[in-house]
Amino acid sequence: MEVFFFTWIALLCMVFFIFKLLTLKGSLAAFITGALTFYSFKWQGLVILAIFFLTSSLLTKWKREMKINYNAEPLEDKKGRTAGQVFANGGASILAAIAAIFIQDPVWIIVFAGALATATADTWASEIGILSKTKPFHLKEWRKVEPGLSGAVTGLGTIAAALGAAAIGISYNFLYDTSTFMGSIIIVFAGFFGNIADTLFGAWFEQKFYCQICKTETESKWHCKMKTVRIFGLSWVTNNLVNFSSTIIGGLIAGGLYIWTVK
Ligand SMILES: [Zn+2]
């Protein structure tokens, strides 16, 4: 039975590679994530992972031609998500799955779902928020900026973040026999506030670049088919590191609240 599931995870990852949702290394990273998730959190964990991954992939492709002006890395779209991006979004959930192997405790599924709720909230907020008709407001610079920069928020993006976190919390509620309403609320809360941590990290620490062709700030190393110039931040503080850190925060909020309220 277990072999059957692992085979299906491997086949799905190959399909994602063929359909360019993932790069080759990205699909290997996705297999590791899927296998560990199944081992610790059973098929229900895979469903939660799939909700994150499939909605994120669909939203990234949705209205792509409108977004291409802001995120000028079309290569990324053609080849799919990289291993770095998979671990940035799924790394905290992998840590929860590994922890669950060694310490059997119901808290880990809440940490797992809280981390993925953060990743989902963040992706929904970015992919939907970038289409907002009002310009995003940058939390550190305290002014309106061009769409596509980390650390800036829109009303639409904030609603999308709440809905993304809710999608994971509600799914959790229906998937496990042991699910509680309180557990779901904690996951939604963790996802939403994990996403706020992501915005704050993005505003204060993430490196930013400047495109000399169209004279705009961007978080991309490439813009208008040209290399951009770094104008802020340390080179190792990338969007992936910011995402990974915020999913850790989301997982910690979820686990902390669970221990505090339920135990
Ligand atoms: Zn440009």
Residues whose N, C-alpha, C, O or C-beta is under 5 A from the ligand:
A	BS01	ZN	C211 I213 C214 H223 C224
